[in-house]
Amino acid sequence: MDIAIHNTKKKVSVSDDAFDASFNETLIHQLVTSYMSGARAGTRAHKNRAAASGGGAKPWRQKGTGRARAGTIRSPLWRSGGVTFAASPQDHSKKLNRKMYRVGMRSLVSELIRRERLILIETLGVTEAKTKVMQTRLNELGVKDALILTDGLDSAVYLAARNIPNIQVMDIDIVDPVSLVKQDVVVIDQAALRKLEERLS
């Protein structure tokens, strides 16, 4: 298939396997939830009665005191005691096979192309780390909410886009499904497109 370069009469030929896959909503949902689950810290933790310090000795004898039986001062019923059903650190990540991930990414990128949410450009053309230069380029492209994908993260491009709301710059090597879904438009240059094609094939 061919993808037109924005504001030119040129077209770029790309693999049908990578960029013309059928839409699989269920798999894309799995892809996004798996990524977001893996990003969760899962570091919450309480101390149960075993982890709370102290409480090694029985506070008083079993019988004859008139008080209730007690085996440790770190019982959850006591002040400074352990927590009942204490939370422990946990792993929230969900396993997704490598083949499923690749097929899901193909489906996601293909759907972006079908909905005309992917804008292909020859080069971004931002060589100065100036917000004004980046804003002018974005106005030329007609975008206000976009993910800009580049082949290698150029510091000038990153710094120029840093102060513009709803604009995210990302290296194509670390692009993730959530970033692709979140922004209204994905702007990608030819070098990054070839790298993405290689990754998805």
C-alpha positions, 0 to 999 in steps of 0.5 A: 500500500501507499501512504501520502506524504503530507502537503506533497504529491509524493507517496511512500510504498509500505508493507501491507502486512504491517500497515493494512492489518484488520481492526482487532478491538479485543486485541488492542484492548488487551494491548493497552490494559497490559501496558497500563497494568505493567506501569503500576507500581504495586508497592503498597504495604502494611505490617501484619502481626508477624512483621510488627516489631515486639510482641515476642513474649506472652503479655500475661499468663493464660488464666487467673488474671480476670483479663481476656486471653492474649498471646502477643501485644502485636495482635490486630486488636491492640494499639500498635498491633499489626494490620488485619489482612495486611496489603503486600507488594504485588505485581499487576503486570499481565502477560501478553505473548510477543506475537500478540503484541506485534499483531496488536500494534499492526492493527492499531497503526493500521486503524490510525491510517484508516482514520487519517490520524497518522500524518507522514512527513519527509522531515520535521525540519526543526533544527533549533530548540525554540518553541516558536519554530516548533509551533510554526511547524505544527501550524503548517501541519494543522495539528494541536494535539499530537504525538511526534515520532522521530528516528532517534530523539533529537534534543532540539525537537524535544526542547522545542516541543516541551512547553507546547500543551498536548504535544509529545515527542517520542523516539520510535524505538520506545513507542507504546500503544497507550501513547498512540491511542492517547493523542488525536494525531500521530506525526511521523517522519519517513525514517521513523516510518521505515523503522516502525515497518521493520519492527512490525514486519 
